[in-house]
């Protein structure tokens, strides 16, 4: 299991530090070895982002964990973000959103009450994706 982070801001004027530090702090607190956090500074309107594309297509493998500080850092378009999330999950990547209270429980492969936690996560992801849009 490899752990990676991803953070995005919409413009170059916005600072990446807050998200990158939040991901690093979470990993330290949870005893997770963070390999690298990939960042992009461009619009959320599509997923054609250079560092995200490399991370998704060339780096992430089944069993890996992808940590994103806030759901809307993945994207703001609800349908596109949910599609992207499904693709990652179908690939076997566990996605953790730090602003979704229980999503981190699965980061270490904790399978206790897994189906209940996944159901709660899916409900919360639907809510957060609606808010992000």
Beta strands, then each sheet from edge to edge (+ up, - down):
strand 1: 3-9
strand 2: 34-41
strand 3: 65-68
strand 4: 94-97
sheet 1: 2+ 1+ 3+ 4+
end
